[in-house]
């Protein structure tokens, strides 16, 4: 599954944060819930506008952003 079909970034929605398409639920919120121990079933039960595929897309999006992250060391001061 391609996360891009489920995640959108719109400057008019939540200040441009990535959200699940068609909702105001941010990727950060969903990833935080998973980090706090929520499983997919609980997230979907609490947020019926989401699907299991949406939750997985959020995790894939987060992984893709970390994969592309670049770090540059600062010179010792």
N, CA, C and O atoms as a GROMACS GRO file, in nm:
protein
  308
    1UNK      N    1   0.084  -0.118   0.000
    1UNK     CA    2   0.000   0.000   0.000
    1UNK      C    3   0.088   0.124   0.000
    1UNK      O    4   0.191   0.129   0.068
    2UNK      N    5   0.048   0.221  -0.074
    2UNK     CA    6   0.120   0.346  -0.087
    2UNK      C    7   0.063   0.447   0.012
    2UNK      O    8  -0.055   0.481   0.005
    3UNK      N    9   0.145   0.496   0.105
    3UNK     CA   10   0.096   0.590   0.205
    3UNK      C   11   0.047   0.719   0.140
    3UNK      O   12  -0.042   0.785   0.195
    4UNK      N   13   0.102   0.756   0.027
    4UNK     CA   14   0.067   0.883  -0.038
    4UNK      C   15  -0.081   0.891  -0.077
    4UNK      O   16  -0.135   1.000  -0.091
    5UNK      N   17  -0.145   0.778  -0.093
    5UNK     CA   18  -0.287   0.781  -0.129
    5UNK      C   19  -0.375   0.806  -0.006
    5UNK      O   20  -0.494   0.833  -0.020
    6UNK      N   21  -0.317   0.798   0.113
    6UNK     CA   22  -0.396   0.814   0.236
    6UNK      C   23  -0.353   0.931   0.323
    6UNK      O   24  -0.427   0.970   0.413
    7UNK      N   25  -0.237   0.988   0.297
    7UNK     CA   26  -0.185   1.099   0.376
    7UNK      C   27  -0.181   1.224   0.289
    7UNK      O   28  -0.138   1.218   0.174
    8UNK      N   29  -0.227   1.336   0.345
    8UNK     CA   30  -0.222   1.460   0.268
    8UNK      C   31  -0.167   1.573   0.355
    8UNK      O   32  -0.178   1.572   0.477
    9UNK      N   33  -0.107   1.669   0.287
    9UNK     CA   34  -0.056   1.789   0.353
    9UNK      C   35  -0.122   1.907   0.284
    9UNK      O   36  -0.102   1.931   0.165
   10UNK      N   37  -0.200   1.980   0.361
   10UNK     CA   38  -0.275   2.095   0.309
   10UNK      C   39  -0.250   2.212   0.403
   10UNK      O   40  -0.283   2.203   0.522
   11UNK      N   41  -0.195   2.322   0.353
   11UNK     CA   42  -0.167   2.436   0.440
   11UNK      C   43  -0.292   2.489   0.512
   11UNK      O   44  -0.280   2.558   0.613
   12UNK      N   45  -0.409   2.458   0.460
   12UNK     CA   46  -0.534   2.504   0.520
   12UNK      C   47  -0.585   2.410   0.630
   12UNK      O   48  -0.683   2.442   0.697
   13UNK      N   49  -0.520   2.298   0.647
   13UNK     CA   50  -0.566   2.199   0.746
   13UNK      C   51  -0.455   2.173   0.847
   13UNK      O   52  -0.346   2.130   0.810
   14UNK      N   53  -0.484   2.199   0.973
   14UNK     CA   54  -0.390   2.177   1.083
   14UNK      C   55  -0.254   2.240   1.059
   14UNK      O   56  -0.150   2.183   1.095
   15UNK      N   57  -0.255   2.357   0.999
   15UNK     CA   58  -0.129   2.429   0.979
   15UNK      C   59  -0.031   2.360   0.887
   15UNK      O   60   0.090   2.384   0.895
   16UNK      N   61  -0.081   2.275   0.800
   16UNK     CA   62   0.006   2.207   0.705
   16UNK      C   63   0.067   2.078   0.755
   16UNK      O   64   0.151   2.018   0.688
   17UNK      N   65   0.025   2.033   0.874
   17UNK     CA   66   0.075   1.905   0.924
   17UNK      C   67   0.016   1.791   0.841
   17UNK      O   68  -0.096   1.803   0.792
   18UNK      N   69   0.090   1.682   0.824
   18UNK     CA   70   0.034   1.568   0.751
   18UNK      C   71  -0.083   1.508   0.829
   18UNK      O   72  -0.074   1.485   0.950
   19UNK      N   73  -0.191   1.482   0.757
   19UNK     CA   74  -0.312   1.426   0.816
   19UNK      C   75  -0.360   1.308   0.732
   19UNK      O   76  -0.320   1.291   0.617
   20UNK      N   77  -0.446   1.228   0.792
   20UNK     CA   78  -0.511   1.122   0.716
   20UNK      C   79  -0.611   1.189   0.622
   20UNK      O   80  -0.693   1.270   0.664
   21UNK      N   81  -0.602   1.155   0.496
   21UNK     CA   82  -0.685   1.219   0.392
   21UNK      C   83  -0.831   1.222   0.432
   21UNK      O   84  -0.888   1.121   0.474
   22UNK      N   85  -0.892   1.341   0.419
   22UNK     CA   86  -1.033   1.356   0.447
   22UNK      C   87  -1.067   1.374   0.594
   22UNK      O   88  -1.184   1.378   0.631
   23UNK      N   89  -0.962   1.384   0.681
   23UNK     CA   90  -0.986   1.401   0.824
   23UNK      C   91  -0.903   1.518   0.876
   23UNK      O   92  -0.826   1.580   0.802
   24UNK      N   93  -0.919   1.545   1.004
   24UNK     CA   94  -0.830   1.640   1.072
   24UNK      C   95  -0.743   1.566   1.173
   24UNK      O   96  -0.693   1.626   1.268
   25UNK      N   97  -0.724   1.438   1.150
   25UNK     CA   98  -0.642   1.355   1.238
   25UNK      C   99  -0.500   1.350   1.184
   25UNK      O  100  -0.475   1.302   1.074
   26UNK      N  101  -0.407   1.401   1.265
   26UNK     CA  102  -0.269   1.411   1.218
   26UNK      C  103  -0.198   1.276   1.225
   26UNK      O  104  -0.231   1.189   1.305
   27UNK      N  105  -0.099   1.263   1.139
   27UNK     CA  106  -0.012   1.145   1.142
   27UNK      C  107   0.055   1.137   1.279
   27UNK      O  108   0.067   1.028   1.335
   28UNK      N  109   0.097   1.252   1.333
   28UNK     CA  110   0.164   1.253   1.463
   28UNK      C  111   0.074   1.196   1.572
   28UNK      O  112   0.121   1.122   1.658
   29UNK      N  113  -0.056   1.228   1.569
   29UNK     CA  114  -0.150   1.175   1.668
   29UNK      C  115  -0.156   1.023   1.659
   29UNK      O  116  -0.149   0.954   1.760
   30UNK      N  117  -0.170   0.972   1.538
   30UNK     CA  118  -0.183   0.827   1.519
   30UNK      C  119  -0.054   0.756   1.562
   30UNK      O  120  -0.059   0.654   1.630
   31UNK      N  121   0.061   0.810   1.522
   31UNK     CA  122   0.188   0.748   1.559
   31UNK      C  123   0.205   0.753   1.711
   31UNK      O  124   0.255   0.657   1.771
   32UNK      N  125   0.164   0.861   1.774
   32UNK     CA  126   0.173   0.872   1.920
   32UNK      C  127   0.086   0.768   1.990
   32UNK      O  128   0.126   0.710   2.090
   33UNK      N  129  -0.033   0.745   1.935
   33UNK     CA  130  -0.120   0.643   1.994
   33UNK      C  131  -0.055   0.505   1.987
   33UNK      O  132  -0.059   0.429   2.084
   34UNK      N  133   0.005   0.474   1.873
   34UNK     CA  134   0.074   0.345   1.860
   34UNK      C  135   0.190   0.338   1.960
   34UNK      O  136   0.210   0.236   2.025
   35UNK      N  137   0.265   0.447   1.973
   35UNK     CA  138   0.376   0.451   2.068
   35UNK      C  139   0.329   0.433   2.212
   35UNK      O  140   0.401   0.380   2.296
   36UNK      N  141   0.206   0.477   2.239
   36UNK     CA  142   0.149   0.462   2.373
   36UNK      C  143   0.085   0.325   2.396
   36UNK      O  144   0.026   0.301   2.501
   37UNK      N  145   0.097   0.237   2.297
   37UNK     CA  146   0.050   0.100   2.316
   37UNK      C  147  -0.087   0.069   2.256
   37UNK      O  148  -0.136  -0.043   2.270
   38UNK      N  149  -0.148   0.166   2.190
   38UNK     CA  150  -0.277   0.139   2.126
   38UNK      C  151  -0.254   0.049   2.005
   38UNK      O  152  -0.160   0.070   1.928
   39UNK      N  153  -0.339  -0.052   1.988
   39UNK     CA  154  -0.329  -0.132   1.866
   39UNK      C  155  -0.427  -0.076   1.762
   39UNK      O  156  -0.508   0.012   1.790
   40UNK      N  157  -0.415  -0.130   1.642
   40UNK     CA  158  -0.496  -0.079   1.530
   40UNK      C  159  -0.645  -0.086   1.560
   40UNK      O  160  -0.720   0.006   1.528
   41UNK      N  161  -0.688  -0.196   1.621
   41UNK     CA  162  -0.831  -0.213   1.649
   41UNK      C  163  -0.883  -0.106   1.744
   41UNK      O  164  -0.992  -0.053   1.725
   42UNK      N  165  -0.804  -0.075   1.846
   42UNK     CA  166  -0.847   0.028   1.942
   42UNK      C  167  -0.853   0.166   1.876
   42UNK      O  168  -0.947   0.242   1.899
   43UNK      N  169  -0.754   0.198   1.793
   43UNK     CA  170  -0.753   0.327   1.725
   43UNK      C  171  -0.875   0.341   1.636
   43UNK      O  172  -0.942   0.444   1.638
   44UNK      N  173  -0.904   0.237   1.559
   44UNK     CA  174  -1.020   0.240   1.467
   44UNK      C  175  -1.151   0.246   1.547
   44UNK      O  176  -1.246   0.311   1.504
   45UNK      N  177  -1.156   0.180   1.661
   45UNK     CA  178  -1.277   0.184   1.744
   45UNK      C  179  -1.299   0.324   1.801
   45UNK      O  180  -1.412   0.372   1.807
   46UNK      N  181  -1.192   0.389   1.843
   46UNK     CA  182  -1.203   0.524   1.902
   46UNK      C  183  -1.220   0.633   1.797
   46UNK      O  184  -1.280   0.737   1.824
   47UNK      N  185  -1.168   0.609   1.677
   47UNK     CA  186  -1.176   0.706   1.567
   47UNK      C  187  -1.235   0.636   1.445
   47UNK      O  188  -1.161   0.593   1.356
   48UNK      N  189  -1.369   0.623   1.440
   48UNK     CA  190  -1.433   0.544   1.333
   48UNK      C  191  -1.410   0.597   1.191
   48UNK      O  192  -1.436   0.526   1.094
   49UNK      N  193  -1.360   0.720   1.179
   49UNK     CA  194  -1.332   0.771   1.044
   49UNK      C  195  -1.202   0.711   0.989
   49UNK      O  196  -1.171   0.728   0.871
   50UNK      N  197  -1.126   0.642   1.075
   50UNK     CA  198  -1.001   0.579   1.032
   50UNK      C  199  -1.023   0.432   1.000
   50UNK      O  200  -1.116   0.368   1.050
   51UNK      N  201  -0.936   0.380   0.916
   51UNK     CA  202  -0.932   0.237   0.887
   51UNK      C  203  -0.796   0.183   0.931
   51UNK      O  204  -0.703   0.260   0.958
   52UNK      N  205  -0.786   0.053   0.939
   52UNK     CA  206  -0.657  -0.009   0.970
   52UNK      C  207  -0.553   0.034   0.868
   52UNK      O  208  -0.437   0.057   0.902
   53UNK      N  209  -0.593   0.044   0.742
   53UNK     CA  210  -0.501   0.086   0.637
   53UNK      C  211  -0.453   0.229   0.660
   53UNK      O  212  -0.338   0.261   0.628
   54UNK      N  213  -0.538   0.316   0.714
   54UNK     CA  214  -0.497   0.453   0.746
   54UNK      C  215  -0.390   0.452   0.854
   54UNK      O  216  -0.290   0.525   0.844
   55UNK      N  217  -0.409   0.371   0.957
   55UNK     CA  218  -0.311   0.362   1.066
   55UNK      C  219  -0.177   0.315   1.010
   55UNK      O  220  -0.073   0.372   1.042
   56UNK      N  221  -0.180   0.214   0.928
   56UNK     CA  222  -0.057   0.162   0.869
   56UNK      C  223   0.008   0.264   0.778
   56UNK      O  224   0.131   0.274   0.772
   57UNK      N  225  -0.073   0.342   0.705
   57UNK     CA  226  -0.018   0.447   0.619
   57UNK      C  227   0.054   0.553   0.702
   57UNK      O  228   0.157   0.604   0.661
   58UNK      N  229  -0.001   0.585   0.818
   58UNK     CA  230   0.066   0.682   0.907
   58UNK      C  231   0.202   0.630   0.949
   58UNK      O  232   0.300   0.705   0.949
   59UNK      N  233   0.209   0.504   0.984
   59UNK     CA  234   0.338   0.446   1.024
   59UNK      C  235   0.435   0.440   0.908
   59UNK      O  236   0.555   0.465   0.925
   60UNK      N  237   0.385   0.408   0.790
   60UNK     CA  238   0.472   0.406   0.672
   60UNK      C  239   0.522   0.546   0.638
   60UNK      O  240   0.637   0.563   0.599
   61UNK      N  241   0.434   0.645   0.652
   61UNK     CA  242   0.474   0.784   0.627
   61UNK      C  243   0.586   0.823   0.724
   61UNK      O  244   0.688   0.878   0.683
   62UNK      N  245   0.566   0.794   0.853
   62UNK     CA  246   0.668   0.829   0.953
   62UNK      C  247   0.800   0.759   0.921
   62UNK      O  248   0.906   0.820   0.930
   63UNK      N  249   0.794   0.633   0.884
   63UNK     CA  250   0.915   0.559   0.849
   63UNK      C  251   0.984   0.621   0.727
   63UNK      O  252   1.106   0.632   0.724
   64UNK      N  253   0.906   0.661   0.628
   64UNK     CA  254   0.963   0.722   0.508
   64UNK      C  255   1.031   0.854   0.542
   64UNK      O  256   1.138   0.884   0.487
   65UNK      N  257   0.972   0.932   0.630
   65UNK     CA  258   1.033   1.060   0.668
   65UNK      C  259   1.164   1.037   0.743
   65UNK      O  260   1.260   1.111   0.724
   66UNK      N  261   1.168   0.936   0.828
   66UNK     CA  262   1.292   0.905   0.899
   66UNK      C  263   1.398   0.850   0.804
   66UNK      O  264   1.518   0.877   0.820
   67UNK      N  265   1.355   0.774   0.708
   67UNK     CA  266   1.447   0.720   0.608
   67UNK      C  267   1.516   0.832   0.531
   67UNK      O  268   1.635   0.822   0.500
   68UNK      N  269   1.443   0.937   0.501
   68UNK     CA  270   1.496   1.049   0.423
   68UNK      C  271   1.567   1.154   0.509
   68UNK      O  272   1.627   1.247   0.455
   69UNK      N  273   1.560   1.139   0.642
   69UNK     CA  274   1.620   1.238   0.730
   69UNK      C  275   1.772   1.242   0.712
   69UNK      O  276   1.837   1.138   0.702
   70UNK      N  277   1.824   1.362   0.708
   70UNK     CA  278   1.969   1.380   0.696
   70UNK      C  279   2.018   1.454   0.819
   70UNK      O  280   1.953   1.545   0.870
   71UNK      N  281   2.132   1.414   0.866
   71UNK     CA  282   2.192   1.480   0.983
   71UNK      C  283   2.330   1.532   0.943
   71UNK      O  284   2.406   1.467   0.871
   72UNK      N  285   2.357   1.651   0.992
   72UNK     CA  286   2.486   1.713   0.965
   72UNK      C  287   2.547   1.753   1.099
   72UNK      O  288   2.488   1.831   1.174
   73UNK      N  289   2.665   1.700   1.130
   73UNK     CA  290   2.726   1.734   1.259
   73UNK      C  291   2.766   1.882   1.262
   73UNK      O  292   2.811   1.939   1.163
   74UNK      N  293   2.749   1.940   1.379
   74UNK     CA  294   2.792   2.078   1.398
   74UNK      C  295   2.939   2.078   1.441
   74UNK      O  296   2.982   1.989   1.514
   75UNK      N  297   3.014   2.177   1.397
   75UNK     CA  298   3.154   2.182   1.440
   75UNK      C  299   3.163   2.203   1.591
   75UNK      O  300   3.081   2.272   1.651
   76UNK      N  301   3.264   2.141   1.651
   76UNK     CA  302   3.284   2.157   1.796
   76UNK      C  303   3.316   2.303   1.826
   76UNK      O  304   3.394   2.368   1.755
   77UNK      N  305   3.256   2.352   1.931
   77UNK     CA  306   3.267   2.494   1.954
   77UNK      C  307   3.353   2.533   2.063
   77UNK      O  308   3.368   2.652   2.090
   0.00000   0.00000   0.00000
